[in-house]
Structure formats: structure tokens, C-alpha cells
Amino acid sequence: MKKVLYSQRLAPYFFILPFVLTLLVFWLVPVGRSVVMSFQEVLYGQTTFIGTANYERLGRDPIFWKAVYNSMRYMLLTLLLLIPIPMVLAAIVNSKLGSSRLKNIFKASLFVPALTSVVVAGIVFRLMFSETPSGLMNEVVGFFGFGPVRWLREDLTGLVALLALAVWRWAGVNMMYFLAGMQAIPHDYYEAASLDGASKVQQFFHVTLPNLKPTMVYVTTISVYGGLAMFLESFMLYAGNNSPNNQGLTIVGYLYRKGIQENDLGFASAVGVVLLVLILAINLTQLTATGTFKKESVR
């Protein structure tokens, strides 16, 4: 037993064993069970195998495709906002401009929203985007001479509210990822670029960006998952899972409606399997395109 416990060859496996067990118990087993349930009709204490009927029904449901469209649109727009904005903020914090104390206060203030409950944040943003003239955002647009906007009643303005909540909540977290990546870049690279006459802007595009590739791949991967799996933000913003014309309905919201509200667990499992396949397909595609799976050549 001592030889096994003190074996250098087996030591790494002992360290990853808790993670492997957790993955098996809390991820692989539920996923496998969901795949099985997606081919069944699940009633109280009774399951019936129905083949691909749930998937066929899913393909014919226009509300499901509306949810897919909403989730894909939200995911793409959050990628366009939550990668460049945090990257620029990280570059500013990482620069020599300003005092370190002010930068620390700035970093802490941007990170605080991530620690805030989504429930609380959703309620606050619902009040901010209220359609009443006294709502904060209507006060802002009223200052510029525009009338009250029915923010959460229209598709486009409702999307603006969701994106504002996403940027407020996650910009600070992504900024910290990019800041860590920038601080890991050797300073010698910048000195060599400066000696070659490169400006600060040229250094950012030719030194910082290429060396931030692993961080960008990671942030993109988690953002794809976060965008497609978004549910609670929309649920709290619209005070429920029934937004006007299903404009705030996401894939997870559709799953919740079918599985929890309507107790159609077999059909909801099919929705979950489709969501898993969609996330894996997008992330595996972008990981392959960015060369993440390529082995580095040994020189």
C-alpha cells in the first residue's frame, strides 16, 4: 500500500481522482440518463420507450426554434461585446497610465457585479428598464427628448436590456482573464518591439493579441456555453418564463417550461440533449479552427 501511495507514477492519478469521480457522478451519469429519457415518455412511476418521437416533435415545434434563435442571437452578441470591451479595459489597467491604487479600485468595482445574485440583478434591471416614465432608462431617454419606451414589451429593446445585464455582470470577470493573460506576456517582447520602432498601438496588435490567443480561446469557449445556457437572467428580467411573444424565451427556458411546468420530462430531456450537442458542436468547431488541438512541434 505504501508503494502505491508514494508512487510517483500513480501520484498524478490520485490528484485528479476527486475530479474524475465528481465528473462521473454529477455530469456523465445525468447526461447518460437524460439521453435515455429523451427516447422515452416519462409519466408518474412509468416510462415507455417511444423511439425518436420526442425529437420529431421537437423539430416541428416553432416555439423551440424561436428559443434557439433567441439563444443563438444572444450568444453571438455577447461574444461581440464581452471579448473586445473587457480586452480594452484590461489593456488600460495593464498600462502605465494612472496610479496603482485607482486601478485596484477600478478592478474591484468591475468584479463586484459577478458576486451579485442574478436574482437581485434581474430585479434591479427590471426596475431600471420599466416602461413607466419614472423608470431609470426612460428618464435617460427622456432627457434627450424621447418618449417613454416599452423596454420589455418589444423584441429589440428587450434584447438591449438582456445585453446590458450581461455586460454589467460579466465584463469585469472577462477583464480579469485578459489582464492575467497580458501580465503573463514577457516584458522583453515589448522592449524588442519598442527598439524596432513599434508604437503602443502596433505593440498591442502585433505582440499583445497574438500572445493572448489561449486566453481568447478560453473566454470564447465559456462565453458560448454561457450564452446558450442563459436562463435565470431572462427569467428574472421578465418576471417569469412567459415573455411577450416569447421574445425572452431561451433553450433552457423552453426546457424548464416543458420539463418542470408541464411535467413532460422525456421531451425536456430531448431539448437538453439538443442543447448539449449544439454547444459541443460550436465549441469543438472554434477550438479546431483556432488550432487548440494541434500538437506544438518540438524544436
N, C-alpha and C positions, 0 to 999 in steps of 0.2 A: 504493500500500500504506500509506503514511504517513497519507493522508487517511482510509483505512478504520480503521486502528488508533487514530487520535486523534479519531475522530468521536464527538461527544457523543451523537448519536442511537443509534449502534451499541454504545457502551460498556456499557450495561446487559446487552445480549445476550452480550457477551464474558464478563461476570462470571458469568452463570448457565449458560454453555455447559458447564462441567465437571459441574454438577448434572444438566443435561439428558442429557448423554452417559451419565453413571452410571445415571440412571433408565432410559434406553433399554436399556442393555446388561445391567444386573443386575436389572431389575424387569419392564419391559414385554415384553422378549423371552422370559424364562422363563414369564411369565404366559400369553403367547400360545401358547407351546409346550405348556404344561400344558392349556390349553383344547383344543388339537388332540388331545393324547394322551388326554383324557377320553372321546373318541369312538372310541378305538382299543383293541384288545387288543395289549399290548406283550409280546413274547417276546424271547428272545435273538436279536438281529440281525434281527428280523422284526416288522412291525406290520401289523395287519389292521383295517380300518375296520368297526366294529360298530354305528354309529349311537348311539342313546340307551340301549343295553343296560346300560352301567355305571350310569347314573342310575336306571334302572328297578330294577336290583339293589340300589342304594343305598337306595331308598325302601322296599324290602321287608325290609331288614336291621334287626332290633330292636336289635342291638348299636350300630349307628350312631346310632339315636335315643336310646339310653342315653347315648352320648357327647355328643350335642347337649344333652340335658337336664343332664348334669353341667357342661358348659362354660357354658351359659346361667345355671344356678344360681350357679356360682362367680363369673361376671362381675357379676351383679346384686348379690350380697352384697359383693363387693369395692368396688362403687360406693357401697354404703351405708356402708362402713367407711372407705374411702380418700379420701372427699371431706370429710365433716364432721370427722373426727378430725384430719387434718392442718390443716384450716382453723382449728380452735380452737387447735391448737398454734401456728400462725403468728400468730394474734391475740395470744396470750400473749407470744410472743417480740417481737412488734412493739409491745407496750405499754411503758409507762414503769416497769413493775414489775421489780425486781431489777437487778443490775449487768450491764453490757455484757459483761464477761468471762465471767460464768456463762452468759449467753445464747449466747455464741460456743461455749463448751464443749458446751452442750446441742445446738446446731445440728450441730456436728461429730459428736457421738455418735449423733445420729439419722440422719446421712447415711452413716456408715461401713457399715451393712448393705448399702447399694446397691453398694458397692465389693467386697463379699464374693462369692466364687464361688458360683453357685447349687448347684454340686455339693457344695461344703463345707457350705453352709447346709442343704441337703436331708439330708445325712448327720447333721448335728448335731441337726436337728429329729426325724429318725427315732429317734435315741437318746433324745431328750427324751420323745417320745411312745411309748416302748417299752411293751409290755404286761406286762413284768416288774415285780414290786413295787418293785424298786430304780430304776426309771425316774423321771426328774425329775418329770414331771407326775403320776405315780402317788404319788410321795412327797408332792406338794402336796395331792392329793385325800385321801390317807391321813391327813394332818394334821387334816382336817375330819371324819374318821371314816368315809370311804367306802372301799370295797374297791378292789383293782386294776381298772383299766379297760382293756379291749382296744381301745385307741385306733384303731389302723389296721385293725381287723377289722370294725368297724361303720361304717355309712354316715355317720351323723350325727357321730360323734366323729372320723372320718377327715376330714370336711369342716372341722371345727373346727381340726384340725392344719394343713390347707392354708391356711385363712384366717389363722391365727396366723403362718404363714410369710410370707404376702403382706403383712400389716400390718407385721411386723417389717422386711421388706425395702424396702417402698415408701412407708411413712408419712413418712419423712424427706425423700424426693425430692419428694413432693407438697407437703409443708410448705414447702419452698424455693420452689416455684412460687407458692404462695399468699402467701408472705412478700414475694416480688418484686412481686406484684400489689398488695399492701397498701402497700408503700413507694412505689409509683408514683402513689398517690392524693394529690392536692394537700392539704396540711395546712389550707388555707383552708376546705375543706368542713367539716372537724371544728370549726374555730373558729366558723364560721357556725352550725352545729348546736348548739354549746355556748352561744352567745349566745341562741339561741332556747329554751334550757332543756332540750335533749335530754340524757338520761343516757348513760352509756357503752354500755349495752345497746341503747338506741334508736339511738345513732350506728352501732353495728355493723350493725343490721338495715336502717337507712334510708340509711346512707352507704357503709359498707364493702361489704356484699353487692351492692348494685346496681353498684358500680364494679368488682367482682371478676368480673363476668359473662364477659368474654373469657377470664380465667384458668380459670374453672369449665368453660367450653365446651372449652378445650384439654385440661384434666385429664380430663374425661369422655370425650373422643374417644380419648385414648391409653389410658385405663383399659378402654374397651370392647374395643379391639384386644388389649390385654394379657391381659384376662380370657378372651377367646375363643381366643386363640392360646397359652394356657398349656400347657406340656408338661413341661419339664425339672423343674420343682418337684415335680410329681406322680410323675414317673419316678424321681427320687432318693428321695422320701419313701417310696414303696412298693418301693424297690429293684428296679425293673423296670417293665415295661408291663403286667403281669398282676396287678392288684389284686383282692382278694376281691369276687366278683360284679360286677366291672368298675366298682366304685364310684369309683375314681380315674381312669377312662379319659376322656380329653378328645378333642375332634375331631382335634387334631394327633396325639395318641397313637394314635387309630384310623388316621389316615393313615400314621403310622410303622409300625404293625402290618401294614397291607395292602401298603404300598409297599416297605418295607425288609425286614421279617421274612418276609413271604410272597411278595415279589417280584412283586406284582400292580400294576405301575406305572400302567396305564391306569385301573384302578379307584381307585387312590390319587389320581390326577390329578383325577378327578371329585369326590372328597372335598375336595381343595384348592380347586376352583372353587366348590363349595357354601359352603365356609368364607369365601372372598373375597366372594361375593355377600351372605352373611349379615352380615359386618362392614360392608360398604358400605351395606347397607340400613339397619342400625341407626344408623350414624353419620350418614348423609345425612338420616335422619328427625329425629334430635335436632339436627342443625345447622340444618335448615329450621325446626323448631319453636322454636329459640332466636333465629331471625332473623339468623343469621350471613350468609346470602346476600343479605340486603336491603341496598340501597344507602342510605347515610345522606343525608338531604336537606340540600342546601346552603342555608344561610341568608344 
